[in-house]
Amino acid sequence: MKNKHYLLAMLALAVALATGCGSKHSQSASAASLDDLDRAVAVMSMKQGKFPPLAQDIEGFLKLQGKTMPTPSPGKKLFLDEQTRHYRWVEAN
């Protein structure tokens, strides 16, 4: 009788752990929008006291929000306009 209760408890624990792990993997990071990138530049520039902020700091800021750097479409790249302090897509020559 003890073995049945033990097996039942272990089975319940295994199901609970498997269910909890599955929910973590279903939350994938989404790509940041240009507005998200602009916000990261503004925050990191104020924090560091210099412009432009380091790329790894922007990526870290986005990661805290559950986002990643956006992937450019073919023939495009991200460009940080230092006059307006905004990111935009430009042609990748």
C-alpha positions, 0 to 999 in steps of 0.5 A, a space after each residue: 500500500 505504501 508503494 502505491 501511495 509513493 508511486 502516485 505521489 511521484 507521478 503527481 510531482 512529475 506531472 506538476 514539474 513537467 507542466 511548469 517547465 512547459 509554460 516557461 518555454 512557451 513564452 518566447 522573446 518577441 522582437 523589439 519595435 523601433 519605439 522599444 529601441 528608441 526608449 532603450 536608447 533614451 534610458 541607457 543614454 541617461 543612465 550612462 551619461 553619454 550618447 550613443 549607448 553601448 549596443 550590449 547595454 541596449 540588448 540587456 535593457 530589451 532582454 529585461 523587457 522580454 524582447 530581442 533586437 529585431 532582425 532586419 529584412 533582406 537588404 536592410 539594417 538598423 541605423 541610429 540617427 544621432 541627430 534625432 536619436 531614433 532608430 530607423 531601417 535603411 538600405 544596407 549597401 
